[in-house]
Amino acid sequence: MSDSTEFYRSVLGLDVVMDLGWIATLAGSTPTVQLSAISRDETAPVAPDVSIEVDDVDAAHDAAMQRGVEIVHPLTNEPWGVRRFFMRDPDGHVINVLAHR
């Protein structure tokens, strides 16, 4: 299991649903598809590379903090109805972790 796969499994509670060694697919308990294209972020100092919606953003934030993950943007209630934070993954990508309020 790669560092990134283990990172997303342990921080976000995702399950490995396929692992071919060179590619791994992780999914949550309620898989849905949603795509957002972003050119800049309205309230954060950096635009994230990817956004991941989770059931419990507070638990994900707590898990990230316990692992010593770099938090790029603090846990915030945004005016457009999401609660989110940004973290940096093991490969250096900025990840927007969010839940709808």
C-alpha positions in Angstrom: 0.0 0.0 0.0 1.5 3.4 -1.0 1.9 6.2 1.5 -0.9 8.2 -0.3 -3.3 5.3 -0.2 -2.6 4.7 3.5 -2.9 8.5 4.1 -6.4 8.8 2.6 -7.5 5.5 4.2 -6.5 6.6 7.7 -7.3 10.3 7.5 -10.5 10.3 5.5 -11.7 6.8 6.4 -11.9 5.7 2.7 -11.8 2.0 1.8 -9.5 0.5 -0.8 -11.9 -0.9 -3.4 -9.2 -1.8 -6.0 -5.4 -2.0 -5.8 -3.4 -3.1 -8.8 -0.1 -1.9 -7.3 0.3 1.0 -9.7 -3.2 2.4 -9.2 -5.5 2.2 -6.2 -9.1 3.3 -6.0 -10.6 4.4 -2.7 -14.3 5.0 -1.9 -16.5 6.1 0.9 -19.5 4.4 2.2 -21.9 6.4 0.0 -20.2 6.9 -3.4 -21.4 9.8 -5.5 -19.8 11.7 -8.3 -19.3 15.4 -8.3 -16.8 17.5 -10.2 -15.8 21.1 -9.4 -13.4 23.1 -11.6 -11.7 25.9 -9.7 -9.5 28.8 -11.0 -9.0 30.4 -7.6 -10.3 30.1 -4.0 -12.6 32.8 -2.6 -11.4 32.6 1.1 -8.2 30.5 1.2 -4.6 31.6 0.2 -4.2 28.8 -2.3 -6.5 26.9 -4.7 -6.7 23.2 -3.9 -5.6 20.5 -6.3 -8.6 18.4 -5.5 -11.7 18.5 -3.3 -13.0 15.5 -1.3 -16.4 15.5 0.4 -16.6 13.4 3.6 -19.4 12.5 6.0 -17.6 14.0 9.0 -15.2 16.8 8.3 -14.4 17.4 12.0 -13.3 13.8 12.4 -11.2 14.0 9.2 -9.6 17.2 10.6 -9.0 15.6 14.0 -7.3 12.6 12.2 -5.1 14.9 10.1 -4.1 16.8 13.2 -3.2 13.6 15.1 -1.0 12.5 12.2 0.8 15.9 12.1 -0.5 16.6 8.6 0.2 20.2 7.4 -3.1 22.2 7.5 -2.9 24.7 4.7 -6.3 26.4 5.4 -8.0 26.1 8.8 -11.3 24.4 9.5 -13.8 27.0 8.4 -17.6 27.4 8.0 -17.9 29.0 4.6 -20.9 31.3 3.6 -21.8 29.0 0.7 -22.8 26.2 3.1 -19.8 24.0 3.5 -17.4 23.3 6.4 -13.9 22.6 5.2 -10.2 22.7 5.6 -7.2 22.2 3.3 -4.4 19.8 4.0 -1.2 18.8 2.2 -1.0 15.1 1.2 2.2 13.0 1.2 2.9 14.0 -2.5 2.6 17.7 -1.8 -0.9 18.2 -3.2 -3.3 20.6 -1.5 -6.6 18.8 -0.7 -9.8 20.6 0.2 -11.7 18.3 2.6 -15.3 19.4 3.0 -18.8 18.5 4.2 -22.0 20.3 3.5 -23.7 21.9 6.5 
